[in-house]
Amino acid sequence: MSVPVLVLLLFAGWTLATLLATVGVYRWSHILTGRAALSEFRADEQQGSDWYRRAMRAHANCLENLPLYAAIVVAIVASGARSPTLDTLAVVMLAARVLQTLTHVTFPQTDPVVGVRFAFFFTQLVCMAAMGTIVALHA
């Protein structure tokens, strides 16, 4: 299995872990302790603590970027492109994804924290753009 494909699996795993460890724990702890009913968690209205809303957004960020990375990996596999640069970019992209999620969930969102979080997001964009360029040039 190539590094970009492994990173895709890890990215999907991180997305699931983010859902389970944040949104899932929050909701089920409220449901099981009688503080909320199953039907109280609506997608069309803002609810819950600031932390919970950040966790929801962090999970959505993962979901938004996972298909983009998956498309790049499909192109890598289809083209047969392989290089240490692609491997490094894939690992850096995943590390930045994890750090962005952790920054989003762990810290109250002050201007400096949002700046750090954006830097991790921008790193992912640069890595994916570079990977796409490498694959396009390889084909």
C-alpha distance (Angstrom), angle and dihedral (degrees) to the residues before:
residue distance angle dihedral
M1 . . .
S2 3.77 . .
V3 3.80 122.0 .
P4 3.84 93.9 -112.8
V5 3.83 90.3 52.9
L6 3.81 91.3 47.4
V7 3.80 89.4 49.4
L8 3.81 88.9 51.5
L9 3.81 89.8 55.5
L10 3.80 91.0 46.4
F11 3.81 90.8 48.0
A12 3.81 90.0 53.1
G13 3.80 89.4 47.1
W14 3.81 91.1 49.9
T15 3.80 90.0 50.7
L16 3.81 90.7 53.0
A17 3.81 92.2 44.1
T18 3.80 90.4 51.1
L19 3.80 90.6 52.2
L20 3.79 94.7 46.7
A21 3.82 98.2 41.2
T22 3.79 96.2 46.1
V23 3.79 117.8 19.3
G24 3.80 93.9 25.1
V25 3.80 95.0 49.0
Y26 3.80 92.2 44.9
R27 3.79 95.0 49.1
W28 3.78 98.4 40.9
S29 3.79 93.2 44.8
H30 3.81 88.3 55.0
I31 3.81 93.5 44.4
L32 3.81 96.3 45.4
T33 3.81 93.4 47.1
G34 3.81 92.3 49.6
R35 3.82 94.7 -113.5
A36 3.82 91.8 117.9
A37 3.78 140.4 18.3
L38 3.79 123.5 -129.0
S39 3.80 90.4 -108.5
E40 3.81 94.8 53.5
F41 3.81 95.4 80.8
R42 3.78 103.4 84.4
A43 3.78 124.8 175.2
D44 3.79 94.2 -149.5
E45 3.80 98.7 63.6
Q46 3.77 136.9 50.3
Q47 3.78 112.8 -109.1
G48 3.76 143.3 149.0
S49 3.76 131.8 42.5
D50 3.78 124.7 -39.8
W51 3.82 88.6 -104.5
Y52 3.80 91.5 53.3
R53 3.80 92.2 50.1
R54 3.82 90.2 49.6
A55 3.81 89.5 49.3
M56 3.80 90.3 51.7
R57 3.81 90.2 50.4
A58 3.82 92.9 45.7
H59 3.79 90.2 53.2
A60 3.81 90.7 47.5
N61 3.82 89.2 51.1
C62 3.80 89.2 55.8
L63 3.79 91.0 49.1
E64 3.79 91.9 48.7
N65 3.79 94.3 52.9
L66 3.80 101.3 36.8
P67 3.85 94.8 76.8
L68 3.81 91.1 48.5
Y69 3.78 91.8 54.3
A70 3.82 90.5 42.3
A71 3.82 90.3 55.7
I72 3.79 89.8 52.9
V73 3.80 90.9 49.7
V74 3.82 90.7 50.0
A75 3.81 88.3 53.0
I76 3.82 90.6 48.2
V77 3.80 92.3 51.1
A78 3.82 94.1 42.7
S79 3.80 93.0 49.5
G80 3.79 95.2 42.7
A81 3.80 90.3 -128.8
R82 3.79 114.6 164.9
S83 3.76 129.3 169.3
P84 3.80 141.2 140.8
T85 3.81 87.0 -116.1
L86 3.81 91.9 59.1
D87 3.80 89.3 47.5
T88 3.80 92.8 50.2
L89 3.80 93.2 46.2
A90 3.82 90.6 50.2
V91 3.81 92.3 51.9
V92 3.82 92.9 45.5
M93 3.82 89.8 48.5
L94 3.81 91.6 53.4
A95 3.80 93.0 45.6
A96 3.80 90.0 51.4
R97 3.83 90.2 47.8
V98 3.80 91.8 52.8
L99 3.80 92.2 45.7
Q100 3.80 91.9 48.3
T101 3.80 91.0 52.0
L102 3.79 93.3 46.5
T103 3.80 91.6 47.7
H104 3.80 90.4 49.6
V105 3.80 94.8 49.5
T106 3.80 101.9 34.1
F107 3.79 104.7 46.8
P108 3.82 133.6 52.2
Q109 3.79 106.3 -110.9
T110 3.79 106.7 -103.7
D111 3.80 121.5 158.5
P112 3.85 93.1 -96.1
V113 3.82 92.1 48.1
V114 3.79 92.2 48.9
G115 3.81 88.5 49.2
V116 3.81 90.9 53.8
R117 3.78 90.9 45.6
F118 3.80 90.6 51.2
A119 3.82 90.5 49.6
F120 3.81 88.9 57.2
F121 3.82 90.2 47.7
F122 3.80 92.0 48.2
T123 3.82 89.7 49.9
Q124 3.80 88.7 56.8
L125 3.80 91.6 50.0
V126 3.79 92.0 50.1
C127 3.81 91.8 48.4
M128 3.80 93.2 49.0
A129 3.81 92.8 45.5
A130 3.79 90.7 49.5
M131 3.81 91.7 47.9
G132 3.79 91.2 49.6
T133 3.79 90.6 49.6
I134 3.78 92.8 49.7
V135 3.80 91.4 50.5
A136 3.80 92.3 46.7
L137 3.80 91.1 51.2
H138 3.82 90.5 46.6
A139 3.80 92.9 54.1
